[in-house]
Amino acid sequence: MGLSAPSSASLNLALPKIGSAIAPREYPQAPPTQTKDRLVVQNSYLSLLVKNVSQTLKSINNYVSSIDGYMVNTNLSNPEEAASATITLRLPTKKLDEALEHFRTLAVKVTSENLEGYDVTDQFVDNEAKLSVLNSNLARFKEIMSQAKEISDILRIQQEIFNLQSQIDGIKGQNNYLEQTAKLAKVTLYLSTDEFSLPYAPSESWRPEVIFKTAVRSLVGNIRNVASLAIWLVVYSVVWIPALLLILFLRKRKIQPKSST
């Protein structure tokens, strides 16, 4: 037996259509939010010249743990000489100013500092308005579901309920992410014992002590390259020495005058 199309006779309440009053094309405009209640995502970037990168990293991690923050990732390069590192942190926004002040005290010099803020309040409030409409729609469809008699009506209403619930879950996830991101500021620290290794160049580009260090490192690097080449030559001597002797022997035989008969 075929399934009949939905009708007002089969349902005490007419089955709503998408785009009708249950799913309006435009969501109502949310009321303005007070300044103190606004959600602001804060990102901070500091370049710090330090005496010891490894020790500074340990100090930073210990401090961040003490204020209920956590380390996102750390990258350390050249730990033996001219060390540099990048560390990204998440810490409570209410502790941000205090934390930045603490990080500055760990540095010999703060070479650069950049603070950014993104206001996501309007997006959050707009999502809340959408949730209000979607929840109202969902309640309406559930009410209609309780009165549905025909299988075709039930299947159509179930599909609408599933779609609405999916939209509601997605928007709730977005707002949860916005809230958590606003509560935890992101701080990225660039650390180095060499000012020129930091992302931002120092104001004085010509500095004799830095040039001296660079020259010494270049000399050491060249000496290492020569030593590496010598090691390769010694290891491969079992190949190139016999080959060289064979070439010399063949050349000697070729130029030797033939004896007279």
Residue, then its C-alpha position, 0 to 999 in steps of 0.5 A: m500500500g502506497l504512502s499518502a502525501p501529508s495533509s492538514a487532515s492527517l496532522n492537526l497542525a499543518l506541516p511547516k515548510i522550510g523558509s516559512a515562519i519556522a525557518p525565517r530567512e533572516y535571524p533577528q538582530a541581537p541587542p548590543t553587548q556591554t563593553k565589559d561583557r565583550l569577548v576578545v581573542q588576544n594574541s601576543y608576540l615577544s622577541l627576547l634576547v636572553k643569556n641562556v635559552s634552555q634555562t629560560l625555557k624551563s623558567i617559562n614552562n614552570y611559570v605558565s604551569s603555576i598560573d594554570g596555563y600550558m605549553v602548546n609547542t616548543n622549537l629549540s635550535n642550535p642548543e650548543e651555540a647561538a641557541s634560539a627557540t620559539i615557544t607558544l603558550r596558552l594562559p588565562t587572559k586575566k593573567l596576560d598582563e602579569a605574564l608578559e611583565h614576567f617574561r620581560t624580566l627574563a630577558v636581557k633585552v626585549t627587541s620587539e613586542n606585538l599585541e593583537g586583539y580580535d573582538v568576536t562578541d558580535q559573532f557570538v551574539d549572532n550565533e546565540a540569536k540563531l540558536s534561539v530560532l533553531n531551538s524554537n523550530l526544533a520544539r515546533f517540529k517535535e510537537i508536530m511529530s507527536q501528532a503525525k500519523e502517516i509514515s511519510d509525515i513522520l519520515r519528513i519531520q524526522q529529517e527536519i529534526f535531524n537537520l535542525q539538531s545538526q545546525i544547533d550542535g555546530i553553532k554551539g561548538q562555534n560558540n564554545y570555541l569562541e568562549q574558550t579562545a577568549k578565556l585563554a590568550k595565546v602568547t608566542l615567545y622568540l628567544s635567542t642569545d643572538e639578537f640577529s637571530l630573532p624575527y625582528a632586526p635590532s635598531e643598530s645594524w652595525r655592531p662590532e661585537v656581533i660581527f666578531k661573533t659571526a666571523v668566529r662562527s664562520l671560521v669554526g664552520n670552515i674548519r669543520n668543513v675542512a676536517s670533514l673533507a679530510i675524514w672522507l678522504v681517509v675513509y675512501s683512501v682504500v679506493w682512490i689510492p689503488a686507483l691513483l697508483l694504477i693510473l701512475f703505473l699505466r702512464k709510466r709504461k706508456i711513456q717508457p721508450k721501447s728497447s731496441t731489437 
